[in-house]
């Protein structure tokens, strides 16, 4: 992928799991943390985030950090910047067939969507 300056970025060249065969992918500009985020399902069935810091990209394993369920094969991944709650949210279907939400406050949290008392 080329940016506006013509520089080619190979995001998967960093040490992170490859995209799962049927992985959903999303990206967003998190205006709360002033951070660009890319989310995908890795070959380990975990929800991963790629983000730039300084002049390099980094991988963060959201599933490992939150203890949430693995991503269901082929699950769509969606995100939202919640400017009311000052939170960044990523949604996916888990292997348990439930909709899950990973929420970045000052650290990542996971919960089944719709169960407000779990966070």
N, CA, C and O atoms as a MOPAC input file, in Angstrom:
PM7 MOZYME 1SCF
protein

 N      0.84900 1    -1.16500 1     0.00000 1
 C      0.00000 1     0.00000 1     0.00000 1
 C      0.90200 1     1.23700 1     0.00000 1
 O      1.88200 1     1.28500 1     0.74400 1
 N      0.58000 1     2.23900 1    -0.82800 1
 C      1.37300 1     3.46400 1    -0.87600 1
 C      0.63700 1     4.57500 1    -0.15100 1
 O     -0.58600 1     4.69200 1    -0.23300 1
 N      1.40500 1     5.38700 1     0.56000 1
 C      0.78800 1     6.55800 1     1.17000 1
 C      0.91200 1     7.73400 1     0.20300 1
 O      1.38100 1     7.56000 1    -0.92200 1
 N      0.50200 1     8.91400 1     0.62400 1
 C      0.50200 1    10.08100 1    -0.25900 1
 C      1.90500 1    10.45000 1    -0.73700 1
 O      2.04800 1    11.09800 1    -1.77400 1
 N      2.93000 1    10.05400 1    -0.00900 1
 C      4.29800 1    10.36200 1    -0.40000 1
 C      4.90200 1     9.26800 1    -1.26700 1
 O      6.06200 1     9.37100 1    -1.66600 1
 N      4.14200 1     8.22900 1    -1.56500 1
 C      4.62600 1     7.15100 1    -2.39800 1
 C      5.43300 1     6.11100 1    -1.64600 1
 O      6.07000 1     5.26800 1    -2.27800 1
 N      5.43200 1     6.13800 1    -0.32400 1
 C      6.15900 1     5.17100 1     0.48100 1
 C      5.31300 1     3.91500 1     0.61200 1
 O      4.11900 1     3.99800 1     0.89700 1
 N      5.91700 1     2.76000 1     0.40700 1
 C      5.19300 1     1.49600 1     0.48200 1
 C      5.33400 1     0.92500 1     1.88200 1
 O      6.43900 1     0.82300 1     2.41300 1
 N      4.20900 1     0.55600 1     2.47300 1
 C      4.20300 1    -0.03900 1     3.80200 1
 C      3.81500 1    -1.50200 1     3.68300 1
 O      2.80800 1    -1.82400 1     3.05300 1
 N      4.59800 1    -2.39000 1     4.27700 1
 C      4.26100 1    -3.80400 1     4.35600 1
 C      3.90400 1    -4.11400 1     5.79000 1
 O      4.75500 1    -4.58000 1     6.54800 1
 N      2.66100 1    -3.86700 1     6.18300 1
 C      2.27900 1    -3.98100 1     7.58900 1
 C      2.47200 1    -5.37900 1     8.14300 1
 O      2.79100 1    -5.52700 1     9.32300 1
 N      2.28800 1    -6.40700 1     7.32900 1
 C      2.41000 1    -7.76500 1     7.84900 1
 C      3.86300 1    -8.19400 1     7.97100 1
 O      4.14600 1    -9.29400 1     8.44600 1
 N      4.79800 1    -7.32900 1     7.54400 1
 C      6.21300 1    -7.65900 1     7.67900 1
 C      6.65900 1    -7.58800 1     9.13700 1
 O      7.68300 1    -8.16600 1     9.50100 1
 N      5.89300 1    -6.88000 1     9.97400 1
 C      6.24500 1    -6.84400 1    11.38500 1
 C      5.89200 1    -8.19000 1    12.00500 1
 O      5.11100 1    -8.95300 1    11.43600 1
 N      6.45700 1    -8.47600 1    13.14900 1
 C      6.23200 1    -9.80000 1    13.76000 1
 C      4.84000 1    -9.87900 1    14.35800 1
 O      4.63900 1    -9.59000 1    15.53800 1
 N      3.89900 1   -10.26600 1    13.54700 1
 C      2.52100 1   -10.45100 1    13.99400 1
 C      1.94300 1   -11.61900 1    13.20600 1
 O      2.42700 1   -11.92800 1    12.11700 1
 N      0.91500 1   -12.27000 1    13.74000 1
 C      0.29300 1   -13.36100 1    12.98600 1
 C     -0.25700 1   -12.85900 1    11.65400 1
 O     -0.70100 1   -11.71600 1    11.54200 1
 N     -0.22100 1   -13.71500 1    10.66900 1
 C     -0.79400 1   -13.37800 1     9.37700 1
 C     -2.30400 1   -13.27600 1     9.50000 1
 O     -2.89200 1   -13.74900 1    10.47300 1
 N     -2.92700 1   -12.65800 1     8.50900 1
 C     -4.38900 1   -12.60900 1     8.47600 1
 C     -4.93800 1   -14.00200 1     8.26600 1
 O     -4.43200 1   -14.76500 1     7.44300 1
 N     -5.98000 1   -14.33000 1     9.01700 1
 C     -6.68600 1   -15.59300 1     8.80100 1
 C     -7.30300 1   -15.55500 1     7.40900 1
 O     -7.57900 1   -14.48200 1     6.87000 1
 N     -7.51500 1   -16.71800 1     6.84000 1
 C     -7.97300 1   -16.81300 1     5.45000 1
 C     -9.24300 1   -16.01000 1     5.18000 1
 O     -9.33900 1   -15.35700 1     4.14100 1
 N    -10.21000 1   -16.03800 1     6.07900 1
 C    -11.47200 1   -15.33700 1     5.87500 1
 C    -11.62000 1   -14.14300 1     6.81800 1
 O    -12.73300 1   -13.76000 1     7.18000 1
 N    -10.50000 1   -13.56700 1     7.20400 1
 C    -10.51200 1   -12.49000 1     8.19500 1
 C    -11.21200 1   -11.24000 1     7.70000 1
 O    -11.05600 1   -10.82000 1     6.55300 1
 N    -11.99200 1   -10.65800 1     8.60500 1
 C    -12.47900 1    -9.31500 1     8.36900 1
 C    -11.34300 1    -8.36200 1     8.71300 1
 O    -10.40800 1    -8.74400 1     9.41700 1
 N    -11.40900 1    -7.15500 1     8.23600 1
 C    -10.39500 1    -6.15500 1     8.55600 1
 C    -11.08300 1    -4.80200 1     8.62500 1
 O    -12.00200 1    -4.52000 1     7.85600 1
 N    -10.63300 1    -3.97900 1     9.54500 1
 C    -11.13900 1    -2.61400 1     9.58300 1
 C    -10.01200 1    -1.69100 1     9.98800 1
 O     -8.98800 1    -2.12400 1    10.51600 1
 N    -10.21600 1    -0.43000 1     9.73500 1
 C     -9.24500 1     0.57600 1    10.15300 1
 C     -9.99900 1     1.82900 1    10.54300 1
 O    -11.11100 1     2.08000 1    10.07900 1
 N     -9.36900 1     2.61100 1    11.40800 1
 C    -10.02800 1     3.82600 1    11.87300 1
 C     -9.01600 1     4.79700 1    12.44200 1
 O     -7.95000 1     4.40800 1    12.91900 1
 N     -9.36600 1     6.05000 1    12.38100 1
 C     -8.60200 1     7.07700 1    13.06900 1
 C     -9.28900 1     7.30200 1    14.40700 1
 O    -10.40500 1     7.82000 1    14.46300 1
 N     -8.62200 1     6.91300 1    15.47400 1
 C     -9.14400 1     7.10300 1    16.82600 1
 C     -8.83400 1     8.53800 1    17.22400 1
 O     -7.70200 1     8.85900 1    17.58500 1
 N     -9.84600 1     9.40200 1    17.15800 1
 C     -9.65000 1    10.82000 1    17.46000 1
 C     -9.50800 1    11.08500 1    18.95600 1
 O     -9.12800 1    12.18500 1    19.35600 1
 N     -9.81000 1    10.09200 1    19.78000 1
 C     -9.65000 1    10.24400 1    21.22800 1
 C     -8.17500 1    10.08500 1    21.59700 1
 O     -7.61600 1    10.90600 1    22.32600 1
 N     -7.54800 1     9.01400 1    21.08300 1
 C     -6.13500 1     8.74600 1    21.39100 1
 C     -5.20600 1     9.30800 1    20.31300 1
 O     -3.98600 1     9.18900 1    20.42200 1
 N     -5.78700 1     9.92700 1    19.26300 1
 C     -5.00800 1    10.44800 1    18.14400 1
 C     -4.10800 1     9.35400 1    17.57400 1
 O     -2.89300 1     9.52200 1    17.46000 1
 N     -4.73700 1     8.21900 1    17.21500 1
 C     -4.00700 1     7.02900 1    16.80100 1
 C     -4.74300 1     6.36000 1    15.64600 1
 O     -5.96900 1     6.25300 1    15.67500 1
 N     -4.01600 1     5.91500 1    14.64200 1
 C     -4.59900 1     5.14300 1    13.55100 1
 C     -4.55300 1     3.68300 1    13.94400 1
 O     -3.50800 1     3.20000 1    14.38000 1
 N     -5.65400 1     2.96600 1    13.80200 1
 C     -5.75500 1     1.57100 1    14.23200 1
 C     -6.24100 1     0.69600 1    13.08000 1
 O     -7.13900 1     1.08500 1    12.33300 1
 N     -5.63700 1    -0.49900 1    12.94000 1
 C     -6.05300 1    -1.50300 1    11.96500 1
 C     -6.33600 1    -2.78300 1    12.74000 1
 O     -5.49300 1    -3.22600 1    13.52000 1
 N     -7.50200 1    -3.38400 1    12.54300 1
 C     -7.89800 1    -4.59300 1    13.26600 1
 C     -8.13200 1    -5.74200 1    12.30600 1
 O     -8.65700 1    -5.54800 1    11.21000 1
 N     -7.74000 1    -6.94300 1    12.72000 1
 C     -7.92700 1    -8.12200 1    11.89500 1
 C     -7.90600 1    -9.37600 1    12.75300 1
 O     -7.44800 1    -9.35500 1    13.89500 1
 N     -8.41400 1   -10.48100 1    12.18300 1
 C     -8.33300 1   -11.79100 1    12.83000 1
 C     -7.05400 1   -12.45600 1    12.34900 1
 O     -6.84600 1   -12.60600 1    11.14500 1
 N     -6.19200 1   -12.85500 1    13.28500 1
 C     -4.95300 1   -13.52800 1    12.91700 1
 C     -5.14900 1   -15.01600 1    12.72800 1
 O     -6.21500 1   -15.55300 1    13.02800 1
 N     -4.11800 1   -15.68100 1    12.23000 1
 C     -4.17400 1   -17.13300 1    12.04900 1
 C     -4.29400 1   -17.85400 1    13.38400 1
 O     -4.59700 1   -19.04600 1    13.41700 1
 N     -4.05800 1   -17.14400 1    14.48800 1
 C     -4.24400 1   -17.71500 1    15.82600 1
 C     -5.67800 1   -17.51700 1    16.32600 1
 O     -5.97600 1   -17.83200 1    17.47800 1
 N     -6.56800 1   -16.99900 1    15.47600 1
 C     -7.98100 1   -16.70100 1    15.78800 1
 C     -8.13800 1   -15.60300 1    16.83900 1
 O     -9.20500 1   -15.47200 1    17.43900 1
 N     -7.10300 1   -14.82500 1    17.06500 1
 C     -7.16900 1   -13.69700 1    17.99700 1
 C     -7.46100 1   -12.41600 1    17.23200 1
 O     -7.15000 1   -12.29700 1    16.04700 1
 N     -8.06800 1   -11.45500 1    17.93500 1
 C     -8.29900 1   -10.12800 1    17.39900 1
 C     -7.01400 1    -9.33000 1    17.60600 1
 O     -6.55000 1    -9.17700 1    18.73600 1
 N     -6.44400 1    -8.82500 1    16.52500 1
 C     -5.18100 1    -8.08200 1    16.59700 1
 C     -5.38300 1    -6.64400 1    16.15300 1
 O     -6.28100 1    -6.32600 1    15.37200 1
 N     -4.52300 1    -5.79500 1    16.67500 1
 C     -4.51000 1    -4.39400 1    16.27100 1
 C     -3.09300 1    -4.04100 1    15.82500 1
 O     -2.11700 1    -4.34200 1    16.51200 1
 N     -3.00000 1    -3.40000 1    14.66600 1
 C     -1.74700 1    -2.81500 1    14.21200 1
 C     -1.88000 1    -1.31400 1    14.37800 1
 O     -2.91300 1    -0.73900 1    14.03600 1
 N     -0.84200 1    -0.67200 1    14.90200 1
 C     -0.88400 1     0.77300 1    15.09600 1
 C      0.52100 1     1.34600 1    14.94100 1
 O      1.50200 1     0.68500 1    15.28200 1
 N      0.62400 1     2.56900 1    14.43000 1
 C      1.93600 1     3.18800 1    14.28200 1
 C      2.35500 1     3.87100 1    15.58600 1
 O      1.53400 1     4.42500 1    16.31600 1
 N      3.64200 1     3.81100 1    15.84600 1
 C      4.22300 1     4.54100 1    16.97900 1
 C      5.61400 1     4.96700 1    16.53400 1
 O      6.46900 1     4.13100 1    16.24300 1
 N      5.82200 1     6.24800 1    16.48600 1
 C      7.08300 1     6.74100 1    15.94800 1
 C      7.14500 1     6.42800 1    14.46800 1
 O      6.22100 1     6.75300 1    13.72300 1
 N      8.21800 1     5.80400 1    14.03900 1
 C      8.38700 1     5.50300 1    12.62100 1
 C      8.12700 1     4.03900 1    12.29100 1
 O      8.46000 1     3.58900 1    11.19500 1
 N      7.53100 1     3.27700 1    13.22800 1
 C      7.28000 1     1.86100 1    12.96000 1
 C      5.87100 1     1.46400 1    13.38800 1
 O      5.20300 1     2.18000 1    14.13400 1
 N      5.43700 1     0.30000 1    12.89600 1
 C      4.13500 1    -0.25800 1    13.23500 1
 C      4.30600 1    -1.32500 1    14.30700 1
 O      5.33500 1    -1.99700 1    14.36500 1
 N      3.29500 1    -1.47600 1    15.15200 1
 C      3.33600 1    -2.44500 1    16.24100 1
 C      2.07200 1    -3.29600 1    16.22600 1
 O      1.02000 1    -2.85600 1    15.76200 1
 N      2.18800 1    -4.52000 1    16.74000 1
 C      1.05900 1    -5.43300 1    16.84700 1
 C      0.63700 1    -5.54000 1    18.30700 1
 O      1.47600 1    -5.64300 1    19.20300 1
 N     -0.67600 1    -5.51500 1    18.53600 1
 C     -1.21100 1    -5.70700 1    19.88700 1
 C     -2.27100 1    -6.79600 1    19.80100 1
 O     -3.19900 1    -6.69700 1    18.99900 1
 N     -2.13900 1    -7.82800 1    20.61700 1
 C     -3.08100 1    -8.94700 1    20.64600 1
 C     -4.18900 1    -8.61000 1    21.64300 1
 O     -4.02400 1    -8.79700 1    22.84900 1
 N     -5.31200 1    -8.11600 1    21.13700 1
 C     -6.42600 1    -7.69200 1    21.99000 1
 C     -7.03300 1    -8.89300 1    22.71700 1
 O     -7.39400 1    -8.78800 1    23.88900 1
 N     -7.14800 1   -10.03100 1    22.03200 1
 C     -7.72900 1   -11.22500 1    22.65100 1
 C     -6.89900 1   -11.66700 1    23.85100 1
 O     -7.45700 1   -11.95200 1    24.91000 1
 N     -5.59200 1   -11.72900 1    23.70500 1
 C     -4.72100 1   -12.13900 1    24.81300 1
 C     -4.78900 1   -11.14100 1    25.96200 1
 O     -4.78300 1   -11.53400 1    27.12900 1
 N     -4.85300 1    -9.85700 1    25.63800 1
 C     -4.86700 1    -8.82500 1    26.68300 1
 C     -6.16600 1    -8.78800 1    27.46500 1
 O     -6.16200 1    -8.48300 1    28.65800 1
 N     -7.28600 1    -9.09800 1    26.80600 1
 C     -8.58600 1    -8.99100 1    27.46400 1
 C     -9.10400 1   -10.31900 1    27.99900 1
 O     -9.97800 1   -10.34200 1    28.86600 1
 N     -8.56800 1   -11.43200 1    27.48400 1
 C     -9.09400 1   -12.73900 1    27.87400 1
 C    -10.41200 1   -13.05700 1    27.18800 1
 O    -11.11500 1   -13.98400 1    27.59100 1
 N    -10.75200 1   -12.29700 1    26.15900 1
 C    -11.99600 1   -12.52900 1    25.42800 1
 C    -11.90200 1   -13.77900 1    24.57900 1
 O    -10.81800 1   -14.33700 1    24.40800 1
 N    -13.03700 1   -14.22500 1    24.04000 1
 C    -13.04000 1   -15.42600 1    23.20600 1
 C    -12.36800 1   -15.16900 1    21.86400 1
 O    -12.24700 1   -14.02700 1    21.42000 1
 N    -11.93500 1   -16.24500 1    21.23300 1
 C    -11.37100 1   -16.13500 1    19.89800 1
 C    -12.42200 1   -15.61500 1    18.92900 1
 O    -13.62200 1   -15.69000 1    19.19300 1
 N    -11.95800 1   -15.09300 1    17.81500 1
 C    -12.83500 1   -14.57400 1    16.77000 1
 C    -13.35700 1   -15.74800 1    15.94200 1
 O    -12.58900 1   -16.63200 1    15.56400 1
 N    -14.64000 1   -15.75600 1    15.66500 1
 C    -15.22900 1   -16.78900 1    14.80600 1
 C    -14.67200 1   -16.62900 1    13.40000 1
 O    -14.51900 1   -15.51100 1    12.90900 1
 N    -14.37200 1   -17.74800 1    12.75500 1
 C    -13.81300 1   -17.71900 1    11.41000 1
 C    -14.71600 1   -16.92300 1    10.48100 1
 O    -15.90900 1   -17.20700 1    10.37400 1
 N    -14.15000 1   -15.93000 1     9.81300 1
 C    -14.91100 1   -15.13200 1     8.86100 1
 C    -15.73900 1   -14.02300 1     9.47900 1
 O    -16.50600 1   -13.37000 1     8.77100 1
 N    -15.61000 1   -13.78900 1    10.77700 1
 C    -16.38300 1   -12.74300 1    11.43700 1
 C    -16.04700 1   -11.37000 1    10.86800 1
 O    -14.88700 1   -11.05200 1    10.60800 1
 N    -17.06800 1   -10.58000 1    10.68400 1
 C    -16.84100 1    -9.18100 1    10.33600 1
 C    -16.28200 1    -8.48000 1    11.56400 1
 O    -16.56600 1    -8.87800 1    12.69300 1
 N    -15.50000 1    -7.45400 1    11.35100 1
 C    -14.94200 1    -6.65900 1    12.43700 1
 C    -15.36200 1    -5.22200 1    12.18100 1
 O    -15.20000 1    -4.70700 1    11.07400 1
 N    -15.89900 1    -4.58200 1    13.19900 1
 C    -16.35100 1    -3.20200 1    13.06200 1
 C    -15.86500 1    -2.40900 1    14.25400 1
 O    -15.62100 1    -2.96700 1    15.32400 1
 N    -15.72600 1    -1.11300 1    14.07100 1
 C    -15.27900 1    -0.27300 1    15.18000 1
 C    -16.10400 1     0.99200 1    15.25700 1
 O    -16.84700 1     1.33800 1    14.33900 1
 N    -15.95100 1     1.67100 1    16.38100 1
 C    -16.62000 1     2.95400 1    16.57600 1
 C    -15.79400 1     3.79400 1    17.53000 1
 O    -15.23200 1     3.28700 1    18.50100 1
 N    -15.72800 1     5.07500 1    17.24400 1
 C    -15.12500 1     6.03100 1    18.16500 1
 C    -16.27200 1     6.63200 1    18.95600 1
 O    -17.11000 1     7.34800 1    18.40700 1
 N    -16.30500 1     6.33900 1    20.24500 1
 C    -17.36900 1     6.81400 1    21.12600 1
 C    -16.89000 1     8.10500 1    21.78400 1
 O    -16.21000 1     8.07200 1    22.80900 1
 N    -17.25000 1     9.24000 1    21.18700 1
 C    -16.79000 1    10.52300 1    21.71800 1
 C    -17.56700 1    10.94000 1    22.96100 1
 O    -17.12500 1    11.83000 1    23.68700 1
 N    -18.70300 1    10.32400 1    23.21900 1
 C    -19.46600 1    10.63000 1    24.43700 1
 C    -18.80300 1     9.95800 1    25.63600 1
 O    -18.61200 1    10.58500 1    26.67800 1
 N    -18.45300 1     8.68000 1    25.48600 1
 C    -17.81300 1     7.93700 1    26.57600 1
 C    -16.29100 1     7.97800 1    26.52800 1
 O    -15.62800 1     7.36500 1    27.36400 1
 N    -15.72900 1     8.70200 1    25.54700 1
 C    -14.27300 1     8.75500 1    25.35900 1
 C    -13.67100 1     7.36000 1    25.30100 1
 O    -12.70700 1     7.06100 1    26.00600 1
 N    -14.24500 1     6.50800 1    24.45800 1
 C    -13.80200 1     5.12100 1    24.32200 1
 C    -13.70100 1     4.75200 1    22.85100 1
 O    -14.42800 1     5.28400 1    22.01200 1
 N    -12.79900 1     3.84300 1    22.55000 1
 C    -12.70600 1     3.26000 1    21.22300 1
 C    -13.21700 1     1.83900 1    21.33300 1
 O    -12.79400 1     1.10500 1    22.22600 1
 N    -14.11900 1     1.42600 1    20.44500 1
 C    -14.77900 1     0.13000 1    20.53700 1
 C    -14.56400 1    -0.68900 1    19.26900 1
 O    -14.66300 1    -0.17100 1    18.15700 1
 N    -14.26700 1    -1.98500 1    19.45400 1
 C    -14.14600 1    -2.91400 1    18.32600 1
 C    -15.12500 1    -4.04800 1    18.56700 1
 O    -15.16500 1    -4.60900 1    19.66100 1
 N    -15.91500 1    -4.39200 1    17.55900 1
 C    -16.95500 1    -5.41600 1    17.68300 1
 C    -16.65400 1    -6.58500 1    16.75900 1
 O    -16.18500 1    -6.40100 1    15.63600 1
 N    -16.93100 1    -7.80000 1    17.25000 1
 C    -16.71000 1    -9.01200 1    16.45800 1
 C    -17.57500 1   -10.13400 1    17.00300 1
 O    -18.07300 1   -10.05200 1    18.12700 1
 N    -17.75700 1   -11.18700 1    16.20400 1
 C    -18.47500 1   -12.37800 1    16.65100 1
 C    -17.43200 1   -13.36700 1    17.15300 1
 O    -16.46000 1   -13.66700 1    16.46100 1
 N    -17.64800 1   -13.87400 1    18.37800 1
 C    -16.72200 1   -14.83700 1    18.96300 1
 C    -17.07100 1   -16.25700 1    18.56300 1
 O    -18.12400 1   -16.50800 1    17.97700 1
 N    -16.17100 1   -17.19300 1    18.88700 1
 C    -16.42200 1   -18.60500 1    18.58400 1
 C    -17.61900 1   -19.13900 1    19.36200 1
 O    -18.12200 1   -20.22000 1    19.05500 1
 N    -18.08300 1   -18.39300 1    20.36700 1
 C    -19.26900 1   -18.77800 1    21.12000 1
 C    -20.55200 1   -18.27400 1    20.45100 1
 O    -21.63800 1   -18.40700 1    21.01600 1
 N    -20.43000 1   -17.69900 1    19.25200 1
 C    -21.54500 1   -17.15300 1    18.45300 1
 C    -22.20300 1   -15.93500 1    19.07300 1
 O    -23.31100 1   -15.57300 1    18.67900 1
 N    -21.55200 1   -15.29300 1    20.03100 1
 C    -22.06300 1   -14.05700 1    20.62300 1
 C    -21.30400 1   -12.87000 1    20.04700 1
 O    -20.14700 1   -12.99400 1    19.64600 1
 N    -21.96700 1   -11.72100 1    20.00900 1
 C    -21.33200 1   -10.47900 1    19.60600 1
 C    -20.49900 1    -9.97400 1    20.78800 1
 O    -20.99900 1    -9.89100 1    21.91000 1
 N    -19.24400 1    -9.64000 1    20.53900 1
 C    -18.35500 1    -9.16600 1    21.59700 1
 C    -17.85200 1    -7.77600 1    21.26800 1
 O    -17.78400 1    -7.37000 1    20.10800 1
 N    -17.50100 1    -7.06000 1    22.32100 1
 C    -16.99300 1    -5.70600 1    22.19100 1
 C    -15.70700 1    -5.60200 1    23.00100 1
 O    -15.66800 1    -5.94600 1    24.18200 1
 N    -14.67100 1    -5.12600 1    22.35200 1
 C    -13.42900 1    -4.79800 1    23.05100 1
 C    -13.39700 1    -3.28200 1    23.14800 1
 O    -13.58100 1    -2.58500 1    22.15000 1
 N    -13.16300 1    -2.77400 1    24.35000 1
 C    -13.23400 1    -1.33800 1    24.58900 1
 C    -11.89100 1    -0.84000 1    25.09500 1
 O    -11.33100 1    -1.38200 1    26.04800 1
 N    -11.38100 1     0.20000 1    24.44400 1
 C    -10.13700 1     0.82300 1    24.90000 1
 C    -10.49700 1     2.05500 1    25.72000 1
 O    -10.96700 1     3.06000 1    25.18800 1
 N    -10.26800 1     1.95500 1    27.01300 1
 C    -10.39100 1     3.12700 1    27.88300 1
 C     -8.95900 1     3.62800 1    28.04200 1
 O     -8.46200 1     4.34500 1    27.17500 1
 N     -8.30000 1     3.26900 1    29.11500 1
 C     -6.86100 1     3.50200 1    29.22700 1
 C     -6.12900 1     2.19300 1    29.03000 1
 O     -4.90800 1     2.16500 1    28.87500 1
 N     -6.89400 1     1.09700 1    29.03600 1
 C     -6.41300 1    -0.23200 1    28.69200 1
 C     -7.59200 1    -0.93800 1    28.04900 1
 O     -8.72000 1    -0.45400 1    28.14600 1
 N     -7.36100 1    -2.07400 1    27.39400 1
 C     -8.43200 1    -2.78600 1    26.70100 1
 C     -9.25600 1    -3.63400 1    27.67100 1
 O     -8.71900 1    -4.22600 1    28.60700 1
 N    -10.56500 1    -3.68100 1    27.43300 1
 C    -11.50100 1    -4.52000 1    28.18200 1
 C    -12.36400 1    -5.25800 1    27.16700 1
 O    -12.53900 1    -4.78500 1    26.04400 1
 N    -12.89900 1    -6.40000 1    27.54700 1
 C    -13.76000 1    -7.16800 1    26.65300 1
 C    -15.04600 1    -7.49900 1    27.36500 1
 O    -15.05300 1    -7.71800 1    28.57600 1
 N    -16.14500 1    -7.53700 1    26.61700 1
 C    -17.43800 1    -7.95000 1    27.18500 1
 C    -18.34300 1    -8.41800 1    26.06700 1
 O    -18.16400 1    -8.05900 1    24.90300 1
 N    -19.32800 1    -9.23300 1    26.44600 1
 C    -20.36600 1    -9.57600 1    25.48400 1
 C    -21.20700 1    -8.34700 1    25.27200 1
 O    -21.64600 1    -7.72200 1    26.23700 1
 N    -21.43600 1    -7.99200 1    24.04800 1
 C    -22.18900 1    -6.77800 1    23.72200 1
 C    -23.58600 1    -6.87300 1    24.32700 1
 O    -24.22500 1    -7.92400 1    24.28500 1
 N    -24.04700 1    -5.76400 1    24.88700 1
 C    -25.37600 1    -5.70800 1    25.46100 1
 C    -25.41000 1    -5.98400 1    26.95700 1
 O    -26.44600 1    -5.78800 1    27.59200 1
 N    -24.31000 1    -6.43100 1    27.52700 1
 C    -24.26600 1    -6.70500 1    28.96600 1
 C    -23.44600 1    -5.61700 1    29.64500 1
 O    -22.25200 1    -5.79200 1    29.88700 1
 N    -24.07800 1    -4.51200 1    29.94500 1
 C    -23.40100 1    -3.31300 1    30.40800 1
 C    -22.71600 1    -3.49300 1    31.76800 1
 O    -21.77500 1    -2.76200 1    32.07700 1
 N    -23.16400 1    -4.43900 1    32.57600 1
 C    -22.58900 1    -4.59200 1    33.91900 1
 C    -21.27900 1    -5.37800 1    33.91100 1
 O    -20.66600 1    -5.54800 1    34.96500 1
 N    -20.83400 1    -5.86300 1    32.74600 1
 C    -19.59600 1    -6.63800 1    32.69200 1
 C    -18.35800 1    -5.76300 1    32.60200 1
 O    -17.25100 1    -6.26200 1    32.80500 1
 N    -18.49800 1    -4.48600 1    32.30800 1
 C    -17.32900 1    -3.63200 1    32.16600 1
 C    -17.08700 1    -2.82500 1    33.40700 1
 O    -16.13500 1    -2.04600 1    33.46100 1

